[in-house]
Amino acid sequence: MPLLGTGLRAAAYPALLWNGARLHHAAAPEDDGLVLVALAAAPPDADAADVDRAVAVGRAVAAGLPGVIGDGAVTASPTIGVVAAAACAAVAGGTDPSGLGPVLDVAAALMVVAPPVGGTAREAGLRAGHCLAAGWLAPRVLGAGLTGMPGALTHTVSTVIGRPAGGLPADPSGGAPVPARTGSHAGGLLAGLA
């Protein structure tokens, strides 16, 4: 996978760490990171519409995440973006959007905790890269046979923020539409980023 801005390539995990930090530094839209996650997670024969669908699901999950944290002061701040990236990666890899619960439980275990406020721009960039890389990793962890505790997302967020957390809807994908296949292979899109 390309390391944006360098002309170099790396394996998906370190590339997503790097690229997430670069996108954060450039103030790129969050969707740009989800596109990279979907491209990294998609099988070689994936269609561009498969990537679009994965990004749409990731965006729908991201839209529900503020409701998980809720309003009010927090003890600490979890990298909740891991959850949206995990949903995106899982769907890109072939998971049905209505069956995301187990991958979201694993994603909860991959979040890191930051102070509720403050931190440097560099730290924020590293957290942004972590969200993409850990989100990409979550379905692989599940595929390797490791599972998260059912309900881990709500439990973990509650523990980190220091008060009860909300939950995502039963189908966190929001019923994202399934785009028609275009015949354009996703692998070509990723190669074009180099």
N, C-alpha and C positions, 0 to 999 in steps of 0.2 A: 504494500500500500504506500502511496506517495507521502512524503513529509512535506506539507505545504510550504512553499517559499524556499525550498532548498535544492530541488532537483534530485533528491535522494529518496530511497525507499526503505521501508522497515516492515516488520511483521505487524499485524493488525493492532495488537494491544499497545505497543509503544507508539505506533503511528497515531492512534486515536488520542493517546495522552498528549502528544506533541500538537496534533492538529486542533484539539479542543482548546489548548492554551493559546494557539495562534488565532483561532477564530474569536476567542474571548478578547484578546488584545486588539483585534480589528473591529470589535463591537459588531460582529456579524450576527445575523438573526439566528436564534436557537435552532431553527429548522435546518440550517446548513450543517450543523453537527449531526442531526438525525439522519440526514442524507448520507453522510460518511459512514455512520453506523450501519445503515441499511445496506449500503454497497459492500461493506466489509463482511456482513453476516449473510448476504444472499449467496445461494449456490451459483456455480458458474453458468448454469443454464437459465438463471432468473431473467425475467423480462423487466423492462423499465417500469411497467405497470405494477409489478410485484414490489419494487422499491417504492413507488408512489404510495401503495397501500400501506406498507410498513411505516413510512413517514407519517401518513395520515393517522394511523393508530398511535404512534408515538406522540403526535401533537394532541390527540384527544386525551391521552393519559396525562400529558403535561398540563392540559387545561384543568384537569380535576385535582392536581396536586396541591394547589393553594387551600382547597377544602380539607385536605388531610392535616395540614399544619394548623389551619384556622387562624383566628385573630388573637392578638394579645402577645404579651411578653413571653419569651422562650428562654430556657436555661442554656441551650446550645442550638446550633443549626445543622441539620443533617444535609448531606448532598443528595437531596431528593430527586435531582435530575437523573440519577442513576436509574430510577424506576421508569421514566419515559424512554430512556435509551434502551433499557432491557426489553420493554414492550416492543419497541421498533425492531430490535435485533431478532427477537423471537419470531415475530411475524415475517420478517425478511427470510428467516430460516425455515418457514413453513408452518409455524404454530398457528392454529385458528385463533383469531382475536378474542373469541368468547372463552378461551381456555387459558388465559394469561395468569391466573391466580398463582400457580406454583412458581413461575419465573419471577413474579413480583415479590414473592416471599424470599426467594434467593437474593434478589436485588437488594432487599432490605438489609441483608447481612453484609452487603458489599459497600454500603454507604460509609462515608467518613464523617466525623463530627468536627465542626468548626465553632469558634466563639460566636455568640449571637450577633455581635457587631464588630466592626474593625477588620483588621488584616490588611495585608498589602495587595497591590494589584497582581503581583507575581503569585501570591497564594490563591487569589481568586482565579487566576488562569490555570493553576495546577488543579484546583477543584473542578473547573470546567472540563479539563482534559480527563480527570478521573471519572467524571460522570459518563463520558462517552466510552472510555475503555472498560470500566466496570459494567456498564450496561451491555456492551458487546459480550463480555465474559459470562454474564448471568445465564443465558441459555446453554452455554457450553458446560458450566458447572452442573446444571440440571441434567444435561445429556450424559454427563459422566457418572450419574447416579447419586449425586449429593442433592439433598432436598432442604428446603427451608421449613421452619415451623409454620403450620397453617396460621394465617393472620399475623405473620411476622411484620409486615409493613406497618400496620396500625400499632402493634405492640412496641416496635423499635422506635417509631417516631414519638410515641407517648413518652417513652423512657428518656429520649434525647431532649425533647422540648420541655419536659417537666410538668406536663398536664395532659389530660385526655386528648387524643388525636381523633380526627374524623376518619372516614374511610372512603375508598373509591367506590363507584357504583359496581353492581354485580358484573356488568359488562363494561369495564373501563375503557374499551375502545370507542364507546359512544356510537356503535353501529357504523363505523367508518365505511364509506362506500368502496366497492371493489372496482377499481378502474379496469377497463378492457385491455387485454394484452395488445401490445404495440408491435411485437416482433423485434424490438430493439433490445439486445442483450445488455444486462446491467454491467457485465464485466467490461464491456467496451467503454462504458461511462467512467468506470474507475480508472482504466488505463489512460483515458483522456485527461485525467487530472495531473499526470506526471509533468 
